[in-house]
Amino acid sequence: MSIATADVIVTSPGRNFVTLKVVTSDGVVGWGDATLNGRELAVASYLRDHLVSTLVGRDEDRIEDTWQYLYRGAYWRRGPVTMAAIAAVDVALWDIKAKKAGVPLYQLLGGASRDKLRVYAHASGNDYPALARAIRGYVDEGYTAVRIQTGVPGLHRVYGVSDTAEPGERYDYEPAHRGADGGAATRPEEEDWDTPAYLRHVPAIFAKVREEFGPELRLLHDAHHRMSPIEAARLAKSLEPYDLFWLEDATPGEDQEAFRLVRQHSTTPLATGEVFNSVHDYRTLITERLIDYVRSAPTHTGGVTGMKKLLDFAAIYGIRSGIHGPTDVSPVGMAAALHLDLAIHNFGIQEYMPHSETTLEAFRTSYTFDRGFLHPGDTPGLGVELDEDVAARHPYTAAYLPVNRLLDGTVHDW
């Protein structure tokens, strides 16, 4: 047996996805996710123009060898486009291997280390009453962990907070904006930001959440890279009384040494890494124990093979997983994450934003949600299949992630 064909499918059932379909010489199909939100076509081109021709005729069982072939052979290492393309190939080959074995993928990764996977939901509101209604809705559904994002007085729009949903309404948050008419965008939207106002506002919100919802609910918060190291240290320290499960992306993660300052001033657990692409991006953070959770996703970190290398390295230092799981990772990528989650020993928590009904018409899934927990299911392989007829009805539509500016007009992390 060998790889007979590899095709790239770009579709937009509610939002844009890039999917790789690999078919073996005897007809076994494997699916991989290569979605890079806001830069989807760059990965699609990388796959179509540079990788697909190298895959045809290769032994589909040689997954590690293929991973190294694609990673080392190109000379140009790492980066989000390269690693997302490698991820798609890698996940598709694992899907094929598990289907041929007749078992769910997690069985090939060492079997289950737990029975179910704790997930966290996203709750937001432009003011506290709206936020509290959103939290209450998730608690009533059985969630035991909730990410808290709040509007900031004086700012028109804040990352992670919908400005279109009704108060307390659940929404499929999409930071990549299309045109005003729903068509293709031609440039990013621009948003505003004020760090001092944010630092004053957020601790008071968490005080209210703890008072209303008690000590048992696990609370998370995403600062989205917006603070300098000393500002991040201030926020982490000010949130200590509210016992956060984690503070995410308190300061830009590419400056790994900056986390030393945050650690010196606070015991609030820290998470980062959703914009990282390999284990090398974490080396200082992990070996110096500057974070508590790694946030990469298989889709952006070289697939199951690349993510497993990272999680095994983190485990040596007592650091746990918190795999990125937004709805711009397709159900194929989410399934890969869940199979890893179930198998690894150092699982922490899984981000979970349910995909829209439109997305799930195109991607048929076998993973299940029950009262705050997920399970990947026991269908052989990943347990996800793309309906190509449905996908064809949803053409790609250009969308951009926003550009953020401080009140004086300076471009800032969003």
Secondary structure, 3 states (H helix, E strand, C coil): CCEEEEEEEEECCCCCEEEEEEEECCCCEEEEECCCCCCHHHHHHHHHHHHHHHHCCCCCCCHHHHHHHHHHHCCCCCCHHHHHHHHHHHHHHHHHHHHHHCCEHHHHCCCCCCCCEEEEEEEEECCHHHHHHHHHHHHHCCCCEEEEEECCCCCCCCCCCCCCCCCCCCCCCCCCECCCCCCCCCCCCEEEECHHHHHHHHHHHHHHHHHHHCCCCEEEEECCCCCCHHHHHHHHHHCHHHCCCEEECCCCCCCHHHHHHHHHHCCCCEEECCCCCCHHHHHHHHHCCCCCEECCCHHHCCHHHHHHHHHHHHHHCCCEECCCCCCCCCHHHHHHHHHHHHHCCCCCCEECCCCCHHHHHHEEECCEEECCEEECCCCCECCEEECHHHHHCCCCCCCECCEEEECCCCEECC
